Amino acid sequence: MHRAAERFWRCYRDLPDEVREMADPPYHTGIVFLLLFIVYQLYLYSYTRYAWLIVLSVFDIVIIYLTREEYKRVKRKGIFDR
């Protein structure tokens, strides 16, 4: 592991619990943002019938799935509790 990463995790551990909770990766925020974006894309599709909006929405769903799986993996392994 790189020395900068070691120093980062040491500093991260020294933060108060309240600050550490705020500093955790914003997985949920990203998922909510993508869900709102999908709703907007489907709204646009209802007016334009532009097929690429459906393709983009499916891609966003895949990204949401991958984000959720990564979040579960990170929580399970306790990567941010170093």
C-alpha positions in Angstrom: 0.0 0.0 0.0 1.2 3.5 -0.8 2.4 5.6 2.1 -0.1 8.4 1.3 -2.9 5.8 1.6 -1.6 4.7 5.0 -1.4 8.3 6.3 -4.9 8.9 4.9 -6.4 5.9 6.8 -4.5 6.9 10.0 -6.0 10.4 9.8 -9.4 9.0 8.9 -9.4 6.8 12.1 -8.5 9.8 14.2 -11.5 11.7 13.1 -14.5 12.0 15.5 -17.3 9.5 14.8 -19.7 12.2 13.7 -17.2 13.5 11.1 -16.3 9.9 9.9 -20.0 9.2 9.3 -20.2 12.4 7.1 -17.0 11.5 5.3 -18.2 8.0 4.3 -18.5 7.5 0.6 -21.8 8.9 -0.7 -23.2 5.8 -2.3 -26.8 6.5 -1.3 -26.6 10.0 -2.7 -25.3 8.8 -6.0 -28.1 6.2 -6.2 -30.8 8.7 -5.5 -29.3 11.1 -8.0 -29.4 8.4 -10.7 -32.9 7.4 -9.9 -34.1 11.0 -10.2 -32.2 11.3 -13.5 -33.9 8.1 -14.8 -37.3 9.7 -13.9 -36.3 12.8 -15.8 -35.1 10.7 -18.8 -38.4 8.8 -18.9 -40.3 12.1 -18.7 -38.3 13.4 -21.7 -38.9 10.1 -23.5 -42.7 10.5 -23.1 -42.5 13.7 -25.1 -39.7 13.0 -27.6 -39.9 9.2 -28.1 -36.1 9.4 -28.5 -35.0 5.7 -28.0 -31.6 6.6 -26.7 -33.2 7.9 -23.5 -34.4 4.3 -22.8 -30.9 2.9 -23.5 -29.4 5.6 -21.2 -31.9 4.7 -18.5 -31.0 1.0 -18.7 -27.3 1.9 -18.5 -28.1 4.0 -15.4 -29.9 1.0 -13.8 -26.8 -1.1 -14.4 -24.7 1.6 -12.7 -27.1 1.7 -9.7 -26.8 -2.1 -9.4 -23.0 -1.9 -9.5 -22.9 0.9 -7.0 -25.2 -1.0 -4.6 -23.1 -4.1 -4.9 -19.9 -2.2 -4.3 -21.5 -0.5 -1.2 -22.4 -4.0 0.2 -18.9 -5.3 -0.5 -17.3 -2.3 1.2 -19.6 -2.6 4.2 -19.0 -6.3 4.5 -15.2 -6.0 4.3 -15.1 -3.0 6.6 -12.8 -1.2 4.2 -13.6 2.2 5.7 -13.1 1.0 9.3 -9.4 0.6 8.9 
